[in-house]
């Protein structure tokens, strides 16, 4: 996953937000089996386990909470930084 969009985060906060923590953690892991993947098309940093540093994560929400900042701070580690508006 190179670009991940989380839209209307406030609705996820009203539900079971630990599920969001689980999903974001699973996105950062490599698959256990290739399942017919052509590895010549996969970028080297994905094979080296650095995909969480190069993925663009776009989060849209009407407001942010400390819980959301904590989960996103643990799983969204882009090397180019973070922009909040």
C-alpha positions, 0 to 999 in steps of 0.5 A, a space after each residue: 500500500 503506497 497511499 492510504 486514505 482514512 476518511 471521517 476519522 471521527 466516525 471510527 473513533 465512535 466505534 471500536 478504535 482498537 480495530 483501527 490500531 490492528 488494521 494499521 499494524 497489519 498494513 505495515 507487515 509483509 505477507 507470509 506467502 507470495 501467492 503468485 506475486 511478481 517480485 520484480 514489480 515490487 519496490 526494494 524498500 517494500 521488500 526491506 520492510 521499510 514500507 511504513 516509512 514511505 507510505 503516504 497516509 491521508 487522514 481526514 477528520 473534523 477533529 482529532 483526539 489524543 487517542 487518534 494522535 497516539 495510534 497514528 503516531 505509532 503507525 504512520 511514520 513517513 520520512 517526509 514528515 507530517 502536516 496538520 491543518 
